[in-house]
Structures are given as C-alpha cells and as structure tokens.
Amino acid sequence: MTAPPQPEPAKPDPPKADALGQRVDALESGQSTIEGKVDQILGILGKDGTGSDSDVTRADPPAPQITPDMMADAVRKVNAERDAAAAKATPEPEKTPAEVGLPLRARVARALYGKDPKLWAAATRTGTRPTPGRST
C-alpha cells in the first residue's frame, strides 16, 4: 500500500510579502517625516536637540527658605485679619420699639393702620379709631 500523497506545506504568497514590505516602508517614511518636524520645532525653540536646555529659564524660581520666625509672623498676620473681619461682621443688637423712640400708642396705631401718617396720627391724637379713606 502506498501512502496517500502528503499535501505540500503552504508557501507564503509573494504578493502578501510585498504588501507587508510596502507597509513597513510607509511607516518608516512617516516616522522620518515626524522626526524632521520635531527637529524643526526644536530649532524654532532654540534647542539644539541634544537634550541640553541651559539657555531656557525655569518657570518657577526656587522656593525660599522658610524660617520659624517667618511662619509665626504669617500666622499672626492671618489671625489679625480674621479678627478684624469678625469684628466688622458682628451686627448691632436689635433695638426694642421703646429704644427706637416711638411711644406705645403710636406703635399700635402704626401696626393697625400701616404707614399712612394721617390715619395713625389721628388715632394717636383722639384715641378713636379712624375709618380708612375718610379724613378726620
């Protein structure tokens, strides 16, 4: 008995390998284009691209050394500002009507008849109840 013929192993298609090579070439050319643009940007910024940027100033200056005396002064200043703001923010105590200066009869008339001065003034003079809309 003879053995059936074995299938030959699949060989890569030359067109697929050629397409892969074209893709790699396209990626390499894109990378070189990007590298060229980065070099142009670094040239505009004044950097030579070697990683040394000694001519560039730092955005943040080094922090000053804080001594305990400086810290204590800062705390005192903040506390003084807080105390001054608290002193301004305290409202005056509410005054009673007697402290305001209206006598009792005038306060009652104002409460009953509103802010119309003719009505509550008439009520305080005569002790009678005026009719709104009529003058006495």
C-alpha positions as CSV (number, residue, x, y, z in Angstrom):
1,M,0.0,0.0,0.0
2,T,1.2,3.2,-0.9
3,A,0.6,6.2,1.4
4,P,-1.6,8.9,0.1
5,P,0.4,11.9,-1.1
6,Q,1.1,14.5,1.6
7,P,-0.1,18.0,0.9
8,E,2.7,20.4,0.4
9,P,3.2,23.0,3.1
10,A,1.7,26.3,2.2
11,K,4.2,28.8,0.9
12,P,3.7,32.5,1.6
13,D,2.3,34.3,-1.3
14,P,4.8,36.7,-2.8
15,P,2.1,39.5,-3.2
16,K,1.4,39.4,0.6
17,A,5.1,39.7,1.5
18,D,5.4,42.5,-1.0
19,A,2.4,44.3,0.6
20,L,3.9,43.9,4.1
21,G,7.2,45.4,2.8
22,Q,5.3,48.4,1.4
23,R,3.5,49.0,4.7
24,V,6.8,48.9,6.6
25,D,8.3,51.4,4.1
26,A,5.3,53.7,4.6
27,L,5.6,53.6,8.3
28,E,9.4,54.3,8.2
29,S,8.9,57.3,5.9
30,G,6.1,58.6,8.2
31,Q,8.4,58.3,11.2
32,S,11.2,60.1,9.4
33,T,8.8,62.9,8.5
34,I,7.7,63.3,12.1
35,E,11.3,63.3,13.3
36,G,12.0,66.1,10.8
37,K,9.1,68.2,12.1
38,V,10.3,67.6,15.7
39,D,13.7,68.9,14.7
40,Q,12.2,72.0,13.1
41,I,10.2,72.7,16.3
42,L,13.3,72.3,18.4
43,G,15.2,74.6,16.1
44,I,12.5,77.3,16.4
45,L,12.5,77.0,20.2
46,G,16.3,77.4,20.2
47,K,17.2,74.0,21.4
48,D,19.8,72.0,19.6
49,G,18.1,68.7,20.1
50,T,20.9,67.2,22.2
51,G,18.9,67.5,25.4
52,S,20.7,70.5,26.9
53,D,18.5,73.5,27.5
54,S,20.8,75.6,29.5
55,D,19.6,78.8,27.8
56,V,16.0,78.2,28.8
57,T,14.9,79.8,32.1
58,R,12.8,77.9,34.6
59,A,9.2,78.9,35.0
60,D,9.2,78.5,38.8
61,P,12.0,80.1,40.8
62,P,13.4,78.0,43.7
63,A,11.3,78.2,46.8
64,P,12.7,80.5,49.6
65,Q,13.8,79.0,52.9
66,I,11.0,79.5,55.5
67,T,12.2,80.1,59.0
68,P,10.1,79.5,62.1
69,D,10.0,83.3,62.7
70,M,8.6,83.8,59.2
71,M,6.0,81.2,59.9
72,A,5.0,82.7,63.2
73,D,4.7,86.2,61.6
74,A,2.5,84.8,58.9
75,V,0.2,83.1,61.4
76,R,-0.1,86.3,63.5
77,K,-1.0,88.3,60.3
78,V,-3.7,85.8,59.3
79,N,-5.2,85.7,62.8
80,A,-5.2,89.5,62.9
81,E,-7.0,89.7,59.6
82,R,-9.5,87.1,60.7
83,D,-10.2,89.0,64.0
84,A,-10.6,92.3,62.1
85,A,-13.1,90.7,59.7
86,A,-15.0,89.1,62.6
87,A,-15.3,92.5,64.4
88,K,-16.8,94.1,61.4
89,A,-19.2,91.3,60.7
90,T,-20.9,91.4,64.2
91,P,-24.3,93.1,63.7
92,E,-25.7,95.6,66.2
93,P,-28.1,94.2,68.7
94,E,-31.7,94.5,67.8
95,K,-33.4,97.5,69.3
96,T,-36.8,97.4,71.0
97,P,-39.5,99.8,69.9
98,A,-39.1,101.7,73.1
99,E,-35.4,102.2,72.3
100,V,-36.3,103.5,68.8
101,G,-38.4,106.2,70.4
102,L,-42.0,105.6,69.3
103,P,-44.5,105.7,72.1
104,L,-46.8,102.7,72.7
105,R,-49.9,104.3,71.2
106,A,-48.0,105.3,68.0
107,R,-46.6,101.8,67.6
108,V,-50.0,100.2,68.0
109,A,-51.6,102.7,65.5
110,R,-48.8,102.1,63.0
111,A,-49.3,98.4,63.3
112,L,-53.1,98.7,62.8
113,Y,-53.2,101.3,60.1
114,G,-50.0,100.9,58.2
115,K,-47.7,103.7,57.1
116,D,-50.4,106.2,56.3
117,P,-49.4,109.1,58.6
118,K,-52.9,110.7,58.5
119,L,-54.5,107.6,59.8
120,W,-52.2,106.6,62.6
121,A,-51.6,110.2,63.6
122,A,-55.3,110.8,64.0
123,A,-55.6,107.6,66.1
124,T,-52.9,108.8,68.5
125,R,-54.4,112.2,69.0
126,T,-58.1,111.4,69.6
127,G,-57.9,107.8,70.8
128,T,-60.6,106.9,68.4
129,R,-60.4,104.5,65.5
130,P,-60.4,106.4,62.2
131,T,-62.1,104.9,59.1
132,P,-59.6,104.4,56.3
133,G,-60.4,106.6,53.3
134,R,-62.0,109.3,55.4
135,S,-60.1,112.2,56.8
136,T,-60.9,113.3,60.3
